[in-house]
Amino acid sequence: MAQCGTCVWSRLGAGVLTSAVVTKARFVTVPGILLCVPVAAWLVLRLDKKLTVTWTIVASCLLAGAPFTLKWLDVFPANGTELSIIAFFGIRAIASVPLAVVPIVINSQMVDVADEHELQTGNRAEGLIFSVRLFAVKASNGLGAMLAGFGLEYIDFPQNARIETLDPAVIDNLMFMMGPLYYVIVFSGLGFVLMYRLNKSRHEEILRELEVRRRSAQAPSSPATL
């Protein structure tokens, strides 16, 4: 995987991949760290949670795969130019914002699901719901790593690859995996996002019903008539 990163980095014209460069590259995620919470709150107020998650997934996906897709189409700035570095890191910096918004809003949705579950069953189960979400995240990460390994085998990516001796066709196939194929996989999963049923008005209705139920449970019972 490390060799893949080096080859991709070089193919995009960002120079030699060193630990110092990688450390500096991580600073492009700072906009996402600083802006994700206010952007998430602003979007939820205007779009509701379901549409916010849907559109931020679409935006982050399109941006994250854009450099690789553009390079695969041979329309990305030429290798080794200042413009290629600005384009690559600029796109990553913009993508960091919607990418960070997605898990924030999904976690908020899970709390809404816990409210609905409490209304339906009478039991509060945030722990179980978030445990299932954590398992799903770990499972998807493992599945993604497995698919990536199969993909590298399919394109005959060599062990201990060096950019100087690597077949350009293999790198182009790698760009296809990280661009167009990545789009297909992510957009295929959007169907699960669209299955989310709760909206703001329904959640407010659930909260009102829960409040009535809780007040009824706390109210002192009437004394028995002799």
N, C-alpha and C positions, 0 to 999 in steps of 0.2 A: 504493500500500500504506500510505503514511503517513496518507492521508485515512481509510482503513479503520480504522486503529488509533485515530484520534481519534474517529470515529463510534462505534466499539464502546465505547471508554472512556466517552464521554458517555452512551451508551445504558444502560450499567451503573450510571450514577449516581455515577461516581468523580470527577466534576469535570472541570476543564480539563486537557488533556494537555499538559504542558510538559516541557522537558528536565530540570528539577529534580525533577518528579514521577516521571518515568521512572527517574531515577537512584535515587531513594528506593525505587521499586517493586522494583528489583533486589535489595534487601536481603531480600525475602521468600524468596529462594532460599538464604539462609544455612543454614536447618535441613537442607536437602538436602546442602549441602557438608559440614556437620559430622557428619551422622548416616549418610550413605550407606554408608560402609565398615563400621562396626559392625553396621548393620542388614542389610547384604548377607551378612556372615559369619554372623549369627544365623539368618537365613532359610535359607541354604544348608545349615546344619547340621541344620535341622529339616524342610525341604521338598525338599532336593536342588535342583540348578541348574535343571532344566527347569521344575519347578513354581514356583520362585522367579521366574524370568523371566516365566512365564505370568501369575502373580497380580500381580506388580508392574506389568506392562503394563496389566492390567485396572484396577488401582487408580488408576494415574496417568492413564489415559485417562478413567475416570469422573469423577475430580476435575477434570482440566483442562477438560473440556467442560461441567462442571456449571453454572457461572455463566451461560453462554450458553444452555444448554438451559432452565434455570429462567427466564431472562429471556424466552426465546421462548414459554414456557408461561405467562408473566406471573405467576409465583409468586416471583420474586426480590424482595428488599426494594426499596422505592420509591426512585426516583432522588433523589440529593442528600442522602440520610440517612446518618448515621454508621454505621448498621447495614449499609447496602449496601457501604460501603468496607471495613468489618471482614469482612463475608462474602466479598467478592471476594479480598482479600489473604490472609485466613485459609485459604481453600480453596487458593490458589496456594502458600502456605507448606507446607501438608500434602502437596500433590501433588509438591512438589520432592523429597521423600524417596524415594518409589518411583521417580520419574522418573530420579533419579540412580543408583539401584541397578541399573536395567536394563542400561546399558552395561557396568558393572563385571562383572556376572555373565556377560553375553554374551562379553566378552573372556576370561573364565576358561573358558567353554565352548570357545572357539576353541583354547585351549591343549590341552584334552582331545581335540579333533578332530585336532590336530597329533600327539598321542601315538598315536591310532588309525591315522592315516595312516602314521606311522613303522612301526607294527607290520605294516601291510598291505604296504607298499612297500619298507621298509628305508631310506627317506630321510626326513630331518627337513625340514619345509617351513613353519615358522611364518611366514616372510617372505611366501610366496605366499598363505597362508591369510589373514593380516591385510591384505594388499594387496587381496584380493577383498572382504573385509569393508569396507574403506575405500571401495572403488569402489561397493559397494552402498549405503553411507550417502550418498555424493555423488549417486548416481543417484536415490535415493529423495527426496533434498532437491530435486533439479531437477524430478523428476516432480511432487512436491507443489506447487512453485511454479507449474508449468504448469497443473495442475488448478485451483489457486486463481485463476489468471488467467482460465481458461475459466469458472469459477464466477461471477466478478465480471462478466464479459461477459453471462452468462446472466441474472443478476438485474438487469442494466442499471445497475450501479453507475457513477455519472457521474465524469468526470474533474474534478479540483479540487473535489471535493464539500465542502460545508459542512453541518454538523449542523443549522444553523438552517433551511436550505432543502431538506434531503434528505427524500424521501418516507419516512414511517415504515414502509411496507411493504418498502422496500428494506433498511432496517436489520433488520427482522424476518427477512428472507431471509438476511441476513448472519449473524444469530444462529443460524439453522437450519444454515448451512454450518459454523459453528464449534462447534456442539453435536451435534445428532442425526446429521448427515451425517458429521461427524468420527468419531463412534462406529461408524458402519457401516464406514467405511474401515479403522479400526484393528482392529476385531474380525474383519473379513474376512482380515486378515493373520495372525491368531493361528494359522491352520491351518499356516503355515510353522513357527511355534514348536513346535507339537505334533509335527512330523516329526522333531525331534531325538531320537536313539535312545539316547544314552549316559546311564547313571546312575552313582551312586557305586560300586556293586559291580562293574559292568562296567569302569569306569575303573581301579579298583584291580587288577582282573585283568589289564588291559592293561599297567599299570605293572610288575606282577610278571613278565609275559612279556618285557617290554622289558629288565628288569634281568637276567634269565637270559640273554637274547641278548647283552647287552653284556658280561657276565662271560665268556661263552664266547668272544667275539671277542677279549677281552683276555688270556685264558689262554694261556700259552706252549705252543706245539705240542710234541708228544712227539718226541724225537730219532729219526731214522730208524734202523731196525735193519740192521746190516751183514750 
